[in-house]
Amino acid sequence: MFGIVRPCRHRLGEKLTAQWTAHLCGLCLALRGDHGQLARIVTNYDGLLISVLTEAQADPDGPTGRRTAGPCPLRGMRTASVAHGEGARLAAAVSLVLASAKVRDHVADGDGLLARRPVALAARRVAAGWDRAGARTGSDVGFDTAVLVDAVDRQTGIEALAGPGTPILTVTEPTETATAAAFAHTAVLAGRPGNAAPLAEAGRLFGRLAHLLDAVEDREADAASGAWNPLTATGTPLDEARRLADDAVHGIRLALREAEFTDGGLVHRLLVHELPNSVRRAFGTPSCAHGSHPYAPPGAPGAPGGPTPPEPPRRDRRGLLAGCAVWLGLACTCQMCCGEYEDPWTRERKEGCLRNCDCDCDCCECCECCNCCSCGGEDGCCSGCDCGCDC
């Protein structure tokens, strides 16, 4: 799991948390459906933004972009409504290609076990397979992943030539180009060609922000291991990186104003309000002490948190074998330690032994871009920001 948009469920509220989870599950299932179980490990928080953007622009009178998925251990073996269709498949294609690039980058740096030649060879084969799989799925939805592959290839050459005095934006350009293309294609899938230009701009700035924040978060670890870091290599100070990050956040906000959405609540929440939190987190000023996420698959940082929901109606107990199967699934996640879950046999709602919900985040801090939002409402935290704020 990787990504810079990692929202806390306290700020999302119940309604948007459910939507966010539907897109994350939809991305995971799209990867499995098209490319098998192994591909699910490239599920990532930023990739699901492609699915979110596509659905947000879709015709409300058109075919639904949801389906009912079967039981999953991460949902307490409950069914759920998940995103599906071209948006989820585009998100899967982008995730595969970019995950492939990440693997090759780690191989080139000789990180960990990848420093061993047999492991590196196997990793390269997996990455090549993801490239081909992403290209197939991208072609199915009319997206040429060659722009992503080209960006990855150019990135390597740019990093090799970069040195003190090289503008940091020269290094981030390939990432900007790749994300701009992916964001713009959501407008094509949704049948809103007029949105392509503003979404391309939002995507370009999102790519810049992702690259900068990744560099900031890895700066100390890269220095300790001797790995290449764009900020260190170009001599870019942290205050300049922060200025560029803040400018990118502001630019994304302005670009989204030019796009038309049928239901832009989740897009607005993630790309207008959560991105500043991502910047603060990367630069060491987190906005929420809880540090949790609305949904945490295996290996993801954080775990479900927030106020305990009302106790669900009592249901029949599971049998011994069915309960053991559910326990095994829960044991593979962090839910039994620091999340909330159903007892595998009694179905009673329980909290993990390490859970500590002492979130001190301010509900209305989500509207730092304006001062007209009020707390409360059915879903809390501005209820998707349908509050008239011009942000």
C-alpha positions in Angstrom: 0.0 0.0 0.0 1.3 3.5 -0.9 -0.2 6.9 -1.5 -0.2 10.4 -0.1 -4.0 10.7 0.3 -4.7 8.8 3.5 -7.8 10.2 5.1 -8.9 9.8 8.7 -12.5 8.6 9.0 -13.2 11.3 11.6 -12.9 13.9 8.9 -14.6 11.9 6.1 -17.8 11.1 8.0 -19.9 8.0 7.6 -21.2 8.7 4.1 -17.9 9.6 2.5 -16.1 6.8 4.3 -18.5 4.3 2.8 -17.9 5.8 -0.7 -14.1 5.8 -0.2 -14.1 2.2 0.9 -16.3 1.2 -2.1 -13.7 2.6 -4.5 -10.8 1.0 -2.6 -12.5 -2.4 -2.7 -13.5 -1.9 -6.3 -9.8 -1.3 -7.3 -8.7 -4.4 -5.4 -11.4 -6.5 -7.0 -10.7 -5.1 -10.5 -7.1 -6.1 -10.1 -8.1 -9.6 -9.1 -10.7 -10.0 -11.7 -8.4 -9.0 -14.6 -5.0 -10.1 -13.4 -5.3 -12.6 -10.6 -4.7 -12.6 -6.9 -1.1 -11.5 -6.9 -2.0 -8.2 -8.7 -4.1 -7.2 -5.6 -0.9 -6.3 -3.8 -0.6 -3.1 -5.9 -3.8 -1.7 -4.5 -3.0 1.8 -3.4 -4.7 4.9 -1.9 -3.8 7.2 -4.7 -4.8 4.9 -7.5 -8.4 4.8 -6.3 -8.6 8.6 -7.1 -9.0 7.6 -10.7 -12.1 5.6 -9.9 -13.4 8.4 -7.7 -12.9 11.0 -10.4 -14.6 8.8 -13.0 -17.7 8.2 -10.9 -17.9 11.8 -9.8 -18.3 12.9 -13.4 -20.6 10.1 -14.5 -24.1 10.7 -15.8 -26.5 10.1 -12.9 -29.1 8.7 -15.3 -26.5 6.3 -16.8 -25.7 2.8 -15.8 -24.7 2.4 -12.1 -21.0 2.1 -11.4 -21.6 -0.2 -8.3 -22.1 -3.9 -7.8 -22.5 -6.1 -4.7 -19.2 -7.9 -3.8 -19.1 -11.1 -1.8 -17.9 -11.6 1.8 -14.3 -10.5 2.6 -12.4 -10.9 5.8 -11.5 -7.2 5.8 -15.2 -6.4 6.0 -16.0 -9.0 8.7 -17.1 -11.4 6.0 -19.9 -9.1 5.0 -21.0 -8.2 1.4 -20.6 -4.6 0.3 -21.4 -2.3 -2.6 -18.2 -1.6 -4.5 -17.2 0.5 -7.5 -16.8 -1.3 -10.8 -16.6 -0.6 -14.4 -14.3 1.4 -16.6 -13.2 3.8 -13.8 -12.0 0.9 -11.5 -10.3 -0.8 -14.5 -8.5 2.4 -15.4 -7.4 2.7 -11.8 -6.1 -0.9 -11.9 -4.2 -0.3 -15.2 -2.5 2.8 -13.8 -1.7 1.1 -10.5 -0.1 -1.8 -12.2 2.2 0.2 -14.4 3.2 2.6 -11.6 3.8 -0.3 -9.2 6.0 -1.9 -11.9 8.0 1.3 -12.0 8.4 1.3 -8.2 9.6 -2.3 -8.2 12.2 -1.5 -10.9 13.3 1.6 -9.0 13.9 -0.6 -5.9 15.8 -3.1 -8.0 18.0 -0.4 -9.4 18.7 0.9 -5.9 19.4 -2.6 -4.6 17.1 -2.2 -1.7 16.9 -5.0 0.9 16.5 -8.4 -0.6 16.5 -6.9 -4.1 20.2 -6.5 -3.8 20.4 -10.3 -4.4 20.6 -11.2 -8.0 18.0 -14.1 -8.1 15.5 -12.0 -6.2 16.1 -9.0 -8.4 15.6 -11.1 -11.5 12.3 -12.4 -10.2 11.2 -8.9 -9.3 12.0 -7.7 -12.8 9.9 -10.5 -14.3 6.9 -9.6 -12.1 7.3 -5.9 -13.0 7.4 -6.8 -16.7 4.2 -8.8 -16.3 2.5 -5.9 -14.6 3.5 -3.6 -17.5 1.9 -6.0 -20.0 -1.2 -6.5 -17.8 -1.6 -2.7 -17.3 -1.3 -2.2 -21.0 -4.0 -4.7 -21.8 -6.5 -3.2 -19.3 -5.6 0.3 -20.4 -6.3 -0.6 -24.0 -9.7 -2.1 -23.0 -10.7 1.3 -21.6 -9.1 3.4 -24.4 -6.1 4.5 -22.4 -2.6 4.1 -23.8 -0.3 3.3 -20.9 2.7 4.0 -23.1 2.6 7.6 -21.7 3.2 6.1 -18.2 6.0 3.8 -19.4 7.7 6.6 -21.3 7.5 8.8 -18.1 9.1 6.0 -16.1 11.9 5.6 -18.7 12.6 9.3 -18.8 12.6 9.5 -15.1 15.6 7.3 -14.9 17.6 9.4 -17.4 16.7 12.7 -15.7 17.8 11.4 -12.3 21.1 10.2 -13.7 21.8 13.7 -15.0 20.4 15.7 -12.1 22.8 17.4 -9.7 23.2 20.5 -7.5 21.4 23.4 -9.1 19.1 21.2 -11.2 15.5 22.6 -10.8 13.5 20.1 -8.7 10.6 20.6 -11.1 12.8 19.1 -13.8 12.9 15.9 -11.8 9.2 15.8 -11.0 8.1 16.4 -14.7 7.7 12.8 -15.7 5.5 12.0 -12.8 3.5 15.1 -13.5 3.0 14.0 -17.2 1.9 10.5 -16.2 -0.7 11.6 -13.6 -2.0 14.4 -15.9 -2.8 11.8 -18.6 -4.5 9.5 -16.1 -6.6 12.2 -14.6 -7.6 13.6 -18.0 -8.8 10.2 -19.2 -11.4 10.0 -16.5 -13.2 12.8 -18.3 -13.2 10.7 -21.5 -14.6 7.7 -19.7 -17.3 9.8 -18.1 -18.3 11.4 -21.4 -17.2 14.9 -20.2 -14.5 16.1 -22.7 -14.7 19.6 -21.3 -13.3 18.4 -18.0 -10.1 16.9 -19.7 -8.1 20.1 -19.5 -8.7 21.1 -15.9 -8.3 17.6 -14.7 -5.1 17.2 -16.6 -3.8 20.3 -14.8 -5.0 18.9 -11.4 -3.3 15.6 -12.3 -0.1 17.4 -13.2 0.0 19.2 -9.9 -1.0 16.0 -8.0 2.0 14.2 -9.6 4.3 17.0 -8.6 3.0 16.9 -5.0 3.2 13.1 -4.8 6.9 13.2 -5.9 7.8 16.0 -3.5 6.1 14.5 -0.5 7.7 11.1 -1.2 11.1 12.8 -1.4 10.5 14.6 1.9 9.3 11.5 3.7 12.2 9.4 2.4 14.9 12.1 2.9 16.4 10.9 6.1 16.2 7.2 5.3 17.8 7.8 1.9 20.6 9.7 3.5 21.3 6.9 5.9 21.2 4.2 3.2 23.0 6.3 0.5 20.0 6.0 -1.8 19.2 8.7 -4.4 16.8 11.4 -3.2 15.7 14.3 -5.5 15.9 16.9 -2.8 19.4 16.0 -1.7 20.7 15.5 -5.2 19.4 18.9 -6.5 20.2 20.7 -3.2 16.6 21.8 -2.8 16.0 23.0 0.8 12.9 21.9 2.7 11.4 25.4 2.8 11.4 25.5 -1.0 9.9 22.0 -1.2 7.2 23.2 1.2 6.5 26.2 -0.9 6.1 24.1 -4.1 3.9 21.7 -2.3 1.6 24.4 -1.0 1.4 26.0 -4.4 0.5 22.6 -5.9 -2.3 22.1 -3.4 -3.7 25.6 -4.2 -3.4 24.9 -8.0 -5.3 21.7 -7.7 -8.1 23.5 -5.8 -8.3 26.1 -8.6 -8.2 23.5 -11.4 -11.1 21.5 -9.8 -13.2 24.6 -9.9 -13.1 24.5 -13.7 -14.4 20.9 -13.8 -18.1 19.9 -13.7 -19.1 17.0 -11.4 -22.4 15.4 -10.9 -21.4 14.4 -7.3 -18.1 15.9 -6.4 -18.3 15.5 -2.6 -15.7 12.8 -2.3 -13.4 14.4 -4.9 -13.6 17.7 -3.0 -12.9 16.1 0.3 -9.9 14.2 -0.9 -8.3 16.6 -3.3 -9.1 19.9 -1.6 -9.2 19.1 2.1 -7.1 16.0 2.6 -4.1 17.1 0.5 -3.2 19.9 2.9 -3.2 17.3 5.6 -0.9 15.2 3.5 1.5 18.1 3.2 1.5 18.8 7.0 2.0 15.1 7.7 5.0 14.9 5.4 6.6 18.0 6.9 6.0 16.8 10.5 2.9 18.7 11.4 0.1 16.1 11.5 -3.4 17.4 11.7 -5.0 14.4 13.5 -3.4 12.5 16.4 -5.6 9.5 15.7 -3.6 8.7 12.5 -6.1 6.2 11.3 -7.7 5.5 8.0 -11.2 4.4 7.1 -10.1 1.1 5.8 -6.7 -0.7 6.1 -5.9 -3.7 4.0 -3.0 -5.9 5.0 0.3 -4.0 5.1 -1.5 -0.6 5.0 -0.3 2.0 7.5 -3.0 2.6 10.2 -6.2 0.9 10.8 -9.9 1.6 11.1 -10.8 4.0 13.9 -13.3 6.6 15.0 -16.3 6.4 17.2 -17.8 3.0 17.7 -20.9 2.7 15.6 -24.2 1.6 17.1 -24.3 -2.1 17.9 -25.7 -4.0 14.9 -28.7 -6.2 15.4 -27.8 -9.6 16.8 -27.4 -12.3 14.2 -27.0 -16.0 14.4 -23.7 -17.3 15.6 -21.3 -18.8 13.1 -20.4 -22.5 13.3 -17.0 -23.7 14.5 -15.4 -24.1 11.1 -16.9 -20.9 9.6 -15.8 -18.9 12.7 -12.3 -20.3 12.4 -12.2 -19.3 8.7 -13.2 -15.7 9.6 -10.7 -15.6 12.5 -7.9 -16.7 10.1 -8.8 -13.8 7.7 -8.9 -11.3 10.6 -5.6 -12.5 11.9 -4.0 -11.6 8.6 -5.0 -7.9 9.1 -4.3 -5.3 11.8 -8.0 -5.2 12.8 -7.7 -7.6 15.8 -5.0 -5.4 17.2 -5.9 -1.8 16.6 -9.2 -1.8 14.7 -12.8 -2.8 15.3 -14.2 -6.1 14.1 -16.9 -8.7 14.6 -16.2 -11.6 16.8 -15.6 -14.5 14.4 -18.2 -16.7 16.2 -20.7 -14.5 18.1 -20.6 -11.6 15.6 -20.5 -9.1 18.5 -18.7 -5.8 17.8 -15.3 -5.7 19.4 -12.3 -3.3 19.6 -8.7 -4.4 19.1 -6.5 -4.7 22.2 -4.2 -1.8 21.1 -6.9 0.5 19.9 -6.7 4.0 21.4 -9.2 6.4 20.0 -8.0 9.8 21.3 -8.4 11.8 18.2 -8.0 15.5 18.9 -8.6 16.7 15.4 -11.0 19.6 14.9 -14.0 18.6 12.9 -14.1 21.9 11.1 -10.4 22.1 10.3 -11.4 20.4 7.1 -12.5 23.8 5.7 -9.3 25.7 6.3 -9.8 27.2 2.9 -12.9 29.0 4.1 -14.5 30.0 7.4 -18.1 29.4 6.6 -18.5 25.7 7.3 -20.2 24.5 10.4 -19.8 21.2 12.3 -22.5 18.6 12.7 -24.9 17.3 10.2 -25.8 13.8 9.4 -22.4 12.8 8.3 -20.3 15.3 10.2 -17.4 17.4 9.0 -19.4 19.6 6.6 -21.2 16.5 5.2 -19.1 16.5 2.0 -18.7 20.3 2.0 -22.2 21.0 0.6 -22.0 24.1 2.8 -21.7 26.8 0.2 -18.0 27.4 0.7 -16.3 28.6 -2.5 -13.2 26.4 -2.0 
